[in-house]
Amino acid sequence: PLKGHRTPYAVLGKAEPGRVAMSSMRPPRGAVLLNSREMEDMEEQNVTPRLAPNLPPWIIPLVLLCSFFVLLLLRPPWAGMNIAANAVTQRWSQQGSQKSNHTDERPATPQCVNCDPCPGQGECLELVDEFFRTAPKGSLGLYRTYQRPLEGGDCPQCDLSKDFEALRKRCDVYDNAMAVIYLTKRGQTDAAQQILDIFLHLLYPTDFTNIYPEELYRGLPSGRTLTLLAASYECDTDVTAGTYQEPQVMDGAVDSGNNAWVAIAFAHFAAATGKGCYRTAAEDILRAISIAGSCADELDGYLARLPPNRGNQRSVEHNIDIYALAGMLGQWKLQERAGRFVQSMYGKNQDYPQAYNVGTVGSQRCGPTSTAEDGIPADGQFWNVLAHAEPDPDRVGKSVSWLIYSDSIWEYDKDFLSKLDPAPMLHGVRFTSKGFGIQWEETAGAVIALSHFLAFRSEGSEDSFKEQLQRRLTASLLSLRTLLKTYGAVPASVRGGNGEAYNAHNPYSPYPGGSDTGMRFPYLRMIHVASTAWTGLALMSRTTATDPVWSGANPMQLSGRLPADDFYCLPQQQEPDSSITDKACMWK
C-alpha cells in the first residue's frame, strides 16, 4: 500500500474488529436463494423449489454489448468537451504535443543530441572567466546568485520577470564560496579575496549588541568571537555579523553545509596564496560547527541547522561537506565523526539499497530516524565520491554502478527555448531521485566525480562498466559546453515557466516552471552563479573525452599545503558578556 494508506481488511480476507467475516461459501450457479419463511410455506404445500434454467453462455456478453451501444448513442465520447475553447488553450494543447522537455526521443544510450559545444578548454574557460569579470554584484560586494532570466516561454505563466525581481536580491554564501574556489583555481586571487574579506566582515562581529549568546562562538583557534553565516543576504543592504532577519537577510537559516563550503573556500585560497589568516578563518568555522552541531549517538555526525533556528535533522550532504573541510585542516577526529554518519546512510532507503540516504529526522536533537521523504539526493552520492567519505571500496563501487546504470538520477531536457535549430537534447542529473528536470550545478559536480573515479579509482573494473561511465561523462560534458556557448554562462535549469507554473505541479508540461528538485521548490530558467562556477571546475578537470584529468579541480580535496595560522586579517574584538564556549554548554 502507498504510504499513509491502510490496506482494507476486506482485501486481505479478514474481518475488521467488531465485524463478522463473511463465509466464503457460495451457492451453486443458477440456484434461487429463498428465505426461511418461503421455505416453510413451500414445505407445507409440498412444493419443490425449482432451479432457474441455465442460460446460454453468450447471453451475458450480448447484454453488456447492447448496453454499451445504447450508452454510446445517449452520450458520445466528445460530450462535455468545450468545443469553443479559447485560442490560447487550443494553441497550448497543440504546442504541448510538439514541445516537451520529457519526450519519446530519448536516446537508447546516454548522449547529447544536436549539441553545439564550445570547442576546447581554453575557449570554454574564457567564457566562464568573462562571466565572473562582468557578473553584477550587489552593494554588499557579493555576486547575485541569479544573474539574469532567460526566456521563459510563450504562455500565461512563463514570464520570469516577477520571480527574478525577487531572486535578484539574493546573495547566497554557498554560490559565492563556489565562485571563490573557481577564481582561486584560475589564479584570479584578487577577485577571490574581495569576496572572502566580505565573509570575514560577516563572521567576526565588533559590536555584540542584539546578538544572542547562543549565536556567539568563543574558544576558537583565533581567540576571536565568531558568528556563523546566514544562507543568503540581501545584496543591496548594509549587513553586520550576527544578523539573521529581514530586511538585511533573505534566508536566515544557518546551515552547517553552507558554512563548511565557505570554510573550504578559505582553505583553498590560503593554500594557493600562502596567506595563513584565511586558514585561521576556516579553522574557526569548523570549530564553531562542531561546538553547536555535534551529535553523540551511535550515528555521530553533525546537525544540518544551527542556531538561531536550530533543527534536529542531520543531512548526508552537510556531513560530506564537513568531512571534506575537516580533512583539509587535519582535524581527524572531527572528520571521523562526519564520516561515520555518511557511512551509516548507505542503504537506509529500501528503494535504493546501493545509495546514500538523505539523512535523519526526529523530535529531539540529532533525530535518529532515517527519512525517505525527499528521495535520494544527487549531491549526497557524487560529492561523497569527491570527498572520499566512504572508505569501503565495495560500497563505493556499488554506489557508482547504480549511479551510472540507473535512470533514477539522470534526465534528458530538450532546450527548445534556446532558438537553436534543431534544439539540443541535453543530458544531466536531477536534484534528487524524486525531481523532474536537469539541475546543472548538480550535473557539473557529477562530471567531476565520475571523471575522477574513472581516472583514479576504476582500476580492475570491467570494460562495460567503464564504457557506460564514459558515455554518461561525455554526454554531460557536451551538454554543459553547449549551454556555455549558447548563453555565455550556465543556467540552473533550461525548463521554461515561472513560479506559478511550478505551483501547478505538472512536470510534463512544455513549461513546467523550471526543474523540480523533489523537495518542494524548483530551480528556474535563470543564469546561476553556482552552476557556472561548478561548470568551470568541471571543464578544468576535463573538457573532452580525450583530455587527462586534473585532480586539482576537485573542490573537496586540497591541492597544495596550508600555511601556518596567522591573524592579521581578523578584527580586534572585546570579549562578549556571554557566548557558546563548548559542547557541554549546548547540551545543557
C-alpha positions as CSV (number, residue, x, y, z in Angstrom):
1,P,0.0,0.0,0.0
2,L,1.0,3.6,-0.5
3,K,2.5,5.5,2.4
4,G,-0.3,6.7,4.7
5,H,-2.8,4.2,3.3
6,R,-4.0,1.1,5.1
7,T,-4.9,-2.0,3.1
8,P,-8.7,-2.6,3.7
9,Y,-9.4,-5.7,5.7
10,A,-11.8,-7.0,3.1
11,V,-8.9,-7.1,0.6
12,L,-6.9,-9.2,3.0
13,G,-9.8,-11.5,3.6
14,K,-10.0,-10.6,7.2
15,A,-12.9,-9.1,9.2
16,E,-12.5,-5.7,10.7
17,P,-12.5,-5.6,14.5
18,G,-16.1,-5.9,15.7
19,R,-17.4,-7.3,12.5
20,V,-18.1,-10.9,11.4
21,A,-16.2,-12.2,8.5
22,M,-18.5,-13.3,5.6
23,S,-18.4,-17.0,4.7
24,S,-16.5,-17.9,1.6
25,M,-19.2,-20.5,0.7
26,R,-21.1,-19.6,-2.5
27,P,-24.4,-21.1,-3.8
28,P,-24.3,-23.2,-6.9
29,R,-24.6,-21.3,-10.2
30,G,-28.3,-20.9,-11.1
31,A,-29.7,-21.5,-7.6
32,V,-32.6,-19.5,-6.4
33,L,-32.0,-18.3,-2.8
34,L,-35.1,-18.5,-0.7
35,N,-35.6,-17.1,2.8
36,S,-36.7,-19.3,5.7
37,R,-40.4,-18.3,5.6
38,E,-40.7,-19.1,1.9
39,M,-39.1,-22.5,2.5
40,E,-41.7,-23.2,5.3
41,D,-44.6,-22.3,3.0
42,M,-43.4,-24.5,0.2
43,E,-42.9,-27.4,2.6
44,E,-46.5,-27.1,3.9
45,Q,-47.7,-27.0,0.2
46,N,-45.4,-29.9,-0.7
47,V,-43.9,-27.8,-3.4
48,T,-40.3,-28.4,-4.6
49,P,-38.3,-25.3,-5.3
50,R,-37.3,-25.0,-8.9
51,L,-33.9,-24.1,-10.2
52,A,-33.7,-21.2,-12.6
53,P,-33.0,-22.5,-16.1
54,N,-29.3,-22.5,-17.2
55,L,-28.7,-19.6,-19.6
56,P,-26.5,-19.9,-22.7
57,P,-23.0,-18.6,-22.0
58,W,-23.3,-15.9,-24.8
59,I,-26.3,-14.1,-23.2
60,I,-24.4,-12.0,-20.7
61,P,-21.8,-10.7,-23.1
62,L,-24.6,-9.8,-25.6
63,V,-26.5,-7.9,-23.0
64,L,-23.3,-6.0,-22.0
65,L,-22.5,-5.2,-25.6
66,C,-26.0,-3.9,-26.3
67,S,-25.9,-1.7,-23.2
68,F,-22.6,-0.2,-24.3
69,F,-24.0,0.9,-27.7
70,V,-27.1,2.4,-26.0
71,L,-24.9,4.5,-23.8
72,L,-22.8,5.5,-26.7
73,L,-25.8,6.8,-28.5
74,L,-27.1,8.7,-25.5
75,R,-23.7,10.3,-24.7
76,P,-21.0,10.3,-27.4
77,P,-17.3,10.4,-26.3
78,W,-17.0,14.1,-27.2
79,A,-19.9,15.1,-25.0
80,G,-18.9,17.6,-22.2
81,M,-15.9,18.9,-24.1
82,N,-15.6,22.7,-24.5
83,I,-15.6,22.9,-28.3
84,A,-15.5,26.7,-28.1
85,A,-12.3,26.7,-26.0
86,N,-10.3,30.0,-26.4
87,A,-7.5,30.2,-28.9
88,V,-4.8,30.3,-26.2
89,T,-5.9,27.0,-24.7
90,Q,-6.1,25.4,-28.2
91,R,-2.7,26.6,-29.0
92,W,-1.2,25.3,-25.8
93,S,-2.7,21.8,-26.3
94,Q,-1.1,21.7,-29.7
95,Q,2.2,23.1,-28.6
96,G,2.3,20.8,-25.6
97,S,2.4,17.8,-28.0
98,Q,5.2,19.4,-30.1
99,K,7.4,20.9,-27.4
100,S,8.0,18.9,-24.3
101,N,11.0,18.5,-22.0
102,H,10.0,14.9,-21.4
103,T,9.9,13.3,-24.8
104,D,9.9,9.9,-26.5
105,E,13.0,11.0,-28.4
106,R,15.2,9.8,-25.5
107,P,18.4,8.1,-26.9
108,A,18.9,4.5,-26.2
109,T,22.3,5.2,-24.7
110,P,23.5,8.4,-22.9
111,Q,24.3,11.1,-25.3
112,C,23.9,14.8,-26.1
113,V,21.8,15.1,-29.3
114,N,22.2,18.1,-31.6
115,C,24.7,19.7,-29.2
116,D,26.9,22.6,-30.3
117,P,29.6,22.9,-27.6
118,C,32.3,25.5,-27.1
119,P,35.4,24.0,-28.9
120,G,38.1,23.4,-26.3
121,Q,39.2,24.0,-22.7
122,G,40.8,27.4,-23.4
123,E,37.7,28.8,-25.2
124,C,35.3,27.3,-22.7
125,L,37.1,28.6,-19.6
126,E,37.4,32.1,-21.2
127,L,33.6,32.2,-21.3
128,V,33.5,31.4,-17.6
129,D,36.2,33.9,-16.8
130,E,34.3,36.6,-18.7
131,F,31.2,35.8,-16.9
132,F,32.8,36.4,-13.5
133,R,34.6,39.5,-14.7
134,T,31.3,41.1,-15.7
135,A,28.7,39.5,-13.4
136,P,26.9,42.2,-11.3
137,K,27.3,42.3,-7.6
138,G,25.2,44.0,-5.0
139,S,26.4,46.9,-2.9
140,L,27.3,44.3,-0.3
141,G,30.0,43.1,-2.6
142,L,28.8,39.6,-3.2
143,Y,27.7,38.1,-6.5
144,R,24.0,37.9,-7.1
145,T,23.0,34.3,-7.0
146,Y,20.8,34.7,-10.1
147,Q,22.3,36.9,-12.7
148,R,19.6,37.3,-15.4
149,P,16.5,35.5,-16.5
150,L,16.4,33.7,-19.8
151,E,13.3,33.4,-22.0
152,G,10.7,31.5,-20.0
153,G,8.4,30.6,-22.9
154,D,5.2,31.9,-24.5
155,C,2.5,31.1,-22.1
156,P,0.4,32.8,-19.4
157,Q,2.7,31.5,-16.7
158,C,6.0,31.9,-18.5
159,D,7.0,35.5,-17.6
160,L,10.0,35.2,-15.3
161,S,10.4,38.9,-14.5
162,K,8.4,38.8,-11.2
163,D,10.4,35.8,-10.0
164,F,13.7,37.4,-11.0
165,E,12.9,40.7,-9.3
166,A,12.7,38.7,-6.0
167,L,15.6,36.3,-6.7
168,R,18.0,39.0,-7.9
169,K,18.2,40.3,-4.3
170,R,19.7,37.0,-3.1
171,C,23.4,36.8,-2.4
172,D,23.9,33.2,-1.3
173,V,27.0,32.4,0.6
174,Y,27.3,29.0,-1.0
175,D,27.2,30.3,-4.5
176,N,29.8,32.9,-3.6
177,A,32.0,30.3,-2.0
178,M,31.9,28.3,-5.2
179,A,32.9,31.4,-7.1
180,V,35.9,31.9,-4.8
181,I,37.1,28.4,-5.4
182,Y,36.8,28.8,-9.2
183,L,38.6,32.2,-9.2
184,T,41.3,30.8,-6.9
185,K,41.9,27.8,-9.2
186,R,42.2,30.2,-12.1
187,G,44.7,32.3,-10.4
188,Q,42.3,35.3,-10.0
189,T,43.1,35.6,-6.3
190,D,42.4,39.4,-6.0
191,A,38.8,38.8,-7.1
192,A,38.6,35.8,-4.8
193,Q,39.9,37.8,-1.8
194,Q,37.4,40.6,-2.2
195,I,34.6,38.1,-1.5
196,L,36.4,36.4,1.3
197,D,37.0,39.7,3.0
198,I,33.2,40.3,3.0
199,F,32.8,36.9,4.6
200,L,35.2,37.9,7.3
201,H,33.1,41.0,8.0
202,L,30.0,38.9,8.3
203,L,31.8,36.3,10.5
204,Y,33.6,38.4,13.1
205,P,31.4,41.0,14.9
206,T,32.9,44.0,16.6
207,D,29.6,45.0,18.3
208,F,27.8,42.3,20.2
209,T,24.7,44.4,20.8
210,N,21.5,42.5,19.9
211,I,23.4,39.2,19.3
212,Y,22.1,36.3,21.4
213,P,24.8,34.3,23.3
214,E,23.9,31.1,21.5
215,E,24.9,32.8,18.2
216,L,28.4,33.7,19.5
217,Y,31.2,31.2,19.5
218,R,34.4,31.5,21.6
219,G,37.2,29.2,22.4
220,L,38.2,29.2,18.7
221,P,41.8,28.8,17.2
222,S,42.0,32.5,16.5
223,G,41.0,33.5,20.0
224,R,38.2,35.7,18.4
225,T,34.5,35.5,18.8
226,L,32.6,34.4,15.7
227,T,29.0,34.2,14.4
228,L,28.2,31.8,11.6
229,L,26.8,32.9,8.3
230,A,23.1,33.0,7.2
231,A,22.3,31.2,4.0
232,S,21.6,34.3,1.9
233,Y,21.9,38.0,2.4
234,E,20.1,40.9,0.7
235,C,22.6,42.1,-1.9
236,D,21.9,45.8,-1.6
237,T,21.9,46.5,2.2
238,D,24.5,47.0,4.8
239,V,24.8,43.9,6.9
240,T,26.7,43.2,10.1
241,A,27.8,40.0,11.6
242,G,25.2,38.1,13.6
243,T,22.2,39.4,11.5
244,Y,19.7,36.7,10.6
245,Q,16.5,38.6,9.9
246,E,14.9,40.6,7.2
247,P,15.3,43.0,5.6
248,Q,19.1,42.5,5.6
249,V,18.8,38.7,5.2
250,M,16.9,36.8,2.5
251,D,17.3,33.4,4.1
252,G,18.3,33.4,7.8
253,A,18.9,29.7,8.1
254,V,22.4,28.9,9.5
255,D,23.2,25.6,7.7
256,S,26.4,23.7,8.6
257,G,26.9,22.7,5.0
258,N,26.8,26.3,3.6
259,N,29.3,27.4,6.3
260,A,31.5,24.4,5.6
261,W,31.7,25.4,1.9
262,V,32.7,29.0,2.9
263,A,35.5,27.5,5.1
264,I,36.5,25.2,2.2
265,A,36.9,28.3,0.0
266,F,39.0,29.9,2.7
267,A,41.2,26.8,2.8
268,H,41.7,26.7,-1.0
269,F,42.6,30.4,-1.0
270,A,45.1,30.0,1.8
271,A,46.8,27.1,0.1
272,A,47.1,28.9,-3.2
273,T,48.3,32.3,-1.7
274,G,50.2,31.3,1.4
275,K,48.0,33.7,3.5
276,G,47.6,31.9,6.8
277,C,45.0,34.2,8.2
278,Y,42.4,32.7,5.8
279,R,43.3,29.3,7.0
280,T,42.6,30.5,10.6
281,A,39.1,31.6,9.5
282,A,38.4,28.2,8.1
283,E,39.5,26.6,11.4
284,D,37.3,28.9,13.3
285,I,34.2,28.0,11.2
286,L,34.9,24.3,11.6
287,R,35.3,24.6,15.4
288,A,32.0,26.6,15.7
289,I,30.1,23.9,13.7
290,S,31.5,21.2,16.0
291,I,30.5,23.2,19.1
292,A,26.9,23.8,18.0
293,G,26.2,20.8,15.8
294,S,28.0,17.7,17.2
295,C,25.8,14.6,17.7
296,A,26.8,12.0,20.3
297,D,24.6,9.0,19.4
298,E,25.7,5.8,17.6
299,L,25.3,7.6,14.2
300,D,27.5,10.6,15.1
301,G,27.7,13.4,12.6
302,Y,26.6,17.0,12.8
303,L,23.3,18.8,12.7
304,A,22.2,20.4,9.5
305,R,20.6,23.5,11.0
306,L,22.3,25.6,13.8
307,P,21.2,28.5,16.0
308,P,19.3,30.7,16.0
309,N,16.8,28.5,14.2
310,R,18.1,25.2,15.4
311,G,16.8,22.0,13.8
312,N,17.0,18.3,14.8
313,Q,17.8,16.9,11.4
314,R,21.1,15.6,10.0
315,S,21.9,15.7,6.3
316,V,24.3,13.4,4.5
317,E,25.3,16.2,2.2
318,H,26.2,18.6,5.0
319,N,28.2,15.9,6.7
320,I,30.1,15.2,3.5
321,D,30.9,19.0,3.3
322,I,32.2,18.9,6.9
323,Y,34.1,15.7,6.2
324,A,36.0,17.4,3.4
325,L,36.7,20.5,5.4
326,A,38.0,18.6,8.4
327,G,40.3,16.6,6.2
328,M,41.7,19.7,4.6
329,L,42.5,21.1,8.1
330,G,43.9,17.9,9.5
331,Q,41.1,17.7,12.1
332,W,40.9,13.9,12.0
333,K,38.5,13.3,15.0
334,L,36.0,15.8,13.6
335,Q,36.3,14.2,10.2
336,E,35.7,10.7,11.6
337,R,32.5,11.9,13.3
338,A,31.2,13.2,10.0
339,G,32.4,10.1,8.1
340,R,30.6,7.7,10.4
341,F,27.3,9.4,9.8
342,V,27.8,9.4,6.0
343,Q,28.6,5.8,6.0
344,S,25.6,5.0,8.2
345,M,23.3,6.3,5.5
346,Y,24.3,3.7,3.0
347,G,21.3,1.5,2.0
348,K,19.0,3.2,4.5
349,N,16.4,3.9,1.8
350,Q,15.0,0.4,0.9
351,D,14.0,1.6,-2.6
352,Y,17.7,2.4,-3.3
353,P,19.8,-0.1,-1.4
354,Q,23.0,1.0,-3.1
355,A,22.7,4.7,-2.5
356,Y,23.2,7.0,0.5
357,N,20.0,8.3,2.0
358,V,19.3,12.0,2.5
359,G,19.6,12.0,6.3
360,T,17.7,11.6,9.6
361,V,14.9,13.5,11.4
362,G,13.4,13.4,14.8
363,S,11.5,15.3,17.5
364,Q,14.7,15.7,19.6
365,R,18.2,17.0,18.9
366,C,20.0,14.7,16.4
367,G,16.8,12.8,15.4
368,P,17.7,9.2,14.7
369,T,15.0,8.3,12.2
370,S,16.1,7.9,8.5
371,T,13.8,9.7,6.2
372,A,13.0,8.7,2.6
373,E,10.6,11.6,2.1
374,D,12.9,13.6,-0.2
375,G,14.3,10.7,-2.2
376,I,18.0,10.2,-3.0
377,P,20.0,13.5,-3.3
378,A,22.4,13.7,-6.2
379,D,25.0,15.6,-4.2
380,G,24.9,13.0,-1.4
381,Q,26.2,10.5,-4.0
382,F,28.6,12.4,-6.2
383,W,30.1,14.7,-3.5
384,N,30.7,11.5,-1.5
385,V,32.9,10.3,-4.3
386,L,34.7,13.6,-4.4
387,A,35.3,13.8,-0.7
388,H,36.2,10.1,-0.3
389,A,33.9,10.0,2.8
390,E,33.2,6.2,2.2
391,P,36.3,4.0,2.9
392,D,34.6,0.8,1.8
393,P,35.6,0.2,-1.9
394,D,32.8,-2.4,-2.3
395,R,30.2,0.2,-1.3
396,V,31.8,2.9,-3.5
397,G,31.8,0.6,-6.5
398,K,28.1,-0.4,-6.0
399,S,27.1,3.2,-5.5
400,V,28.8,4.4,-8.7
401,S,27.5,1.4,-10.6
402,W,23.9,2.3,-9.5
403,L,24.6,5.9,-10.4
404,I,25.7,5.2,-14.0
405,Y,23.3,2.4,-14.9
406,S,20.1,3.6,-13.2
407,D,18.0,6.3,-14.7
408,S,16.7,7.3,-11.3
409,I,19.0,10.3,-11.1
410,W,19.6,11.1,-14.8
411,E,17.4,13.2,-17.1
412,Y,17.1,14.5,-20.7
413,D,15.9,18.0,-21.3
414,K,15.2,19.5,-24.8
415,D,16.2,23.2,-24.8
416,F,13.8,24.3,-27.4
417,L,13.8,27.8,-25.9
418,S,17.4,28.2,-27.0
419,K,16.3,29.0,-30.6
420,L,18.9,26.6,-31.8
421,D,17.7,24.5,-34.8
422,P,17.4,21.7,-34.2
423,A,17.0,22.1,-30.4
424,P,19.7,20.3,-28.4
425,M,18.6,17.3,-26.3
426,L,20.7,17.7,-23.2
427,H,21.8,15.0,-20.7
428,G,22.3,15.6,-17.0
429,V,21.4,15.0,-13.4
430,R,18.2,15.7,-11.4
431,F,18.5,17.3,-8.0
432,T,17.0,14.2,-6.3
433,S,15.5,10.9,-7.4
434,K,12.1,12.5,-6.9
435,G,12.9,15.5,-9.0
436,F,12.0,16.4,-12.6
437,G,14.3,18.1,-15.0
438,I,18.1,18.6,-15.0
439,Q,19.8,20.8,-12.4
440,W,23.1,22.0,-13.9
441,E,25.0,22.6,-10.7
442,E,24.5,19.0,-9.8
443,T,25.4,17.9,-13.3
444,A,28.7,19.6,-13.2
445,G,29.5,18.1,-9.8
446,A,28.6,14.7,-11.2
447,V,31.0,15.2,-14.1
448,I,33.9,16.0,-11.8
449,A,33.1,13.0,-9.5
450,L,32.8,10.5,-12.4
451,S,35.9,11.9,-14.2
452,H,38.0,11.4,-11.0
453,F,36.6,8.0,-10.3
454,L,37.3,6.8,-13.8
455,A,40.8,8.2,-13.8
456,F,42.0,7.3,-10.3
457,R,39.7,4.7,-8.8
458,S,38.4,2.4,-11.5
459,E,41.4,0.1,-11.9
460,G,40.2,-3.5,-12.2
461,S,36.6,-2.6,-13.3
462,E,35.0,-4.3,-16.2
463,D,35.2,-2.7,-19.6
464,S,31.4,-2.4,-19.9
465,F,31.3,-0.5,-16.6
466,K,34.0,2.0,-17.8
467,E,32.2,2.4,-21.2
468,Q,28.9,3.2,-19.5
469,L,30.6,5.7,-17.2
470,Q,32.3,7.3,-20.1
471,R,29.1,7.6,-22.0
472,R,27.5,9.5,-19.0
473,L,30.5,11.7,-18.8
474,T,30.7,12.6,-22.5
475,A,27.0,13.4,-22.8
476,S,27.0,15.6,-19.7
477,L,30.2,17.4,-20.7
478,L,28.9,18.1,-24.2
479,S,25.6,19.4,-22.6
480,L,27.5,21.8,-20.2
481,R,29.7,23.1,-23.0
482,T,26.6,23.6,-25.2
483,L,25.0,25.7,-22.5
484,L,28.1,27.7,-22.0
485,K,28.5,28.5,-25.7
486,T,24.7,29.3,-26.1
487,Y,24.3,31.6,-23.0
488,G,27.9,32.6,-22.1
489,A,27.2,31.1,-18.6
490,V,25.1,28.2,-17.2
491,P,21.5,28.4,-16.1
492,A,20.2,26.5,-13.1
493,S,17.6,24.9,-15.5
494,V,16.6,25.1,-19.2
495,R,12.9,24.4,-18.5
496,G,10.6,27.3,-19.0
497,G,7.7,28.6,-16.9
498,N,7.7,30.7,-13.7
499,G,6.9,30.0,-10.1
500,E,3.1,30.0,-10.8
501,A,3.7,27.3,-13.4
502,Y,5.7,25.3,-10.9
503,N,2.8,25.5,-8.4
504,A,0.6,23.8,-10.9
505,H,2.8,20.7,-10.4
506,N,2.7,19.4,-14.0
507,P,6.3,18.4,-14.8
508,Y,5.3,17.1,-18.2
509,S,4.1,20.5,-19.3
510,P,6.2,22.2,-22.0
511,Y,6.8,25.0,-19.5
512,P,6.6,23.3,-16.1
513,G,8.2,26.1,-14.0
514,G,11.9,25.1,-14.1
515,S,13.4,21.9,-12.7
516,D,11.6,20.4,-9.8
517,T,14.0,19.4,-7.0
518,G,11.6,16.9,-5.5
519,M,12.0,18.9,-2.2
520,R,9.1,21.3,-2.8
521,F,11.0,24.0,-4.6
522,P,12.3,24.5,-8.2
523,Y,15.3,26.0,-10.0
524,L,14.1,28.4,-12.6
525,R,15.5,29.2,-16.1
526,M,18.0,31.8,-14.9
527,I,21.7,32.2,-15.2
528,H,23.1,30.8,-12.0
529,V,26.4,31.6,-10.2
530,A,26.9,28.1,-8.6
531,S,26.0,26.3,-11.8
532,T,28.5,28.4,-13.8
533,A,31.3,28.0,-11.1
534,W,30.8,24.2,-10.9
535,T,30.9,24.0,-14.7
536,G,34.2,25.9,-14.8
537,L,35.7,23.5,-12.3
538,A,34.3,20.5,-14.3
539,L,35.9,21.8,-17.5
540,M,39.2,22.5,-15.7
541,S,39.1,18.9,-14.6
542,R,38.4,17.6,-18.1
543,T,36.9,19.3,-21.1
544,T,36.8,16.5,-23.7
545,A,36.8,12.7,-23.5
546,T,40.5,12.5,-24.5
547,D,41.8,15.1,-22.0
548,P,43.8,14.0,-19.0
549,V,42.0,14.5,-15.7
550,W,43.4,17.3,-13.4
551,S,42.9,16.3,-9.8
552,G,43.3,19.9,-8.6
553,A,39.9,20.8,-9.9
554,N,38.2,18.7,-7.2
555,P,36.8,21.3,-4.8
556,M,36.5,18.8,-1.9
557,Q,40.2,17.9,-1.9
558,L,43.0,20.4,-1.2
559,S,45.8,20.8,-3.7
560,G,48.9,22.3,-2.0
561,R,49.9,22.7,1.6
562,L,48.3,25.1,4.0
563,P,50.4,27.9,5.5
564,A,50.7,28.4,9.3
565,D,48.0,30.2,11.1
566,D,48.0,34.0,11.1
567,F,45.6,36.6,12.5
568,Y,46.4,39.8,10.6
569,C,43.1,39.9,8.6
570,L,40.8,39.4,11.6
571,P,39.3,42.3,13.5
572,Q,40.2,43.2,17.1
573,Q,37.3,42.5,19.5
574,Q,36.2,42.9,23.1
575,E,35.0,39.8,24.7
576,P,31.2,39.4,24.9
577,D,29.5,39.1,28.2
578,S,28.4,35.5,27.3
579,S,28.7,33.1,24.4
580,I,28.9,29.4,23.5
581,T,32.3,28.1,24.6
582,D,32.0,24.3,24.5
583,K,29.7,21.5,23.5
584,A,28.5,20.9,27.1
585,C,27.0,24.4,27.1
586,M,24.8,23.5,24.1
587,W,23.8,20.1,25.5
588,K,22.7,21.6,28.8
